[in-house]
Amino acid sequence: MVFGVLRLVIISPALLLFAADNIAAAIAVGVVGGLLLLIAYLVFSGAVETFDHAYWTLAYLRLRTPPKT
């Protein structure tokens, strides 16, 4: 949902330029906006996946250790 809003904010100038028949500027703005969106997606995805892997690693290690009596 966050990336849907971010995508609208970043890509909407390219759509407006395309509607105004300024094709070259629309392509340039679209490419730059797409790259910015890709960078934001990769950073957010990396943070979420890092947390997910750490969580499941700790859960596995907790299940793996024998109980102390």
Number of C-alpha atoms within 10 A of each C-alpha: 6 6 12 8 9 13 16 11 11 17 18 16 16 22 18 12 17 16 11 10 11 13 14 12 14 21 15 12 19 20 14 15 19 15 12 14 16 13 12 14 13 12 10 13 12 12 11 11 11 11 12 11 11 11 11 11 12 11 11 11 10 11 10 9 8 8 7 4 3
